[in-house]
Amino acid sequence: MSTKETNVNVGGAGAKSEPIPFMQRLLDSPLLLLFLGVAIPTLLYTLWGVMEVVAIPLAK
C-alpha cells in the first residue's frame, strides 16, 4: 500500500482503496508545516520591506 492510498472498509469485504486528499496529507506532515510556517512569513515580510524601501521618496 502506498502512502497516498488507504483502505476504507465501509461496505464489507469489497472495499476500494481511495486516495488520501491533498490537504489531509499536507496537514499530516509536521516538517512541511514548519517549513511553510517559516517560509511564508519570511517571503511576505521581505516583499513588504522592499515595497517600503521603493516607496521612500528620493532626496534632492
Secondary structure, DSSP 8 states (H G I E B T S, - for coil): --TTEEE--SSSSS--EEE--HHHHHHT-HHHHHHHHHHHHHHHHHHHHHHHHHHS----
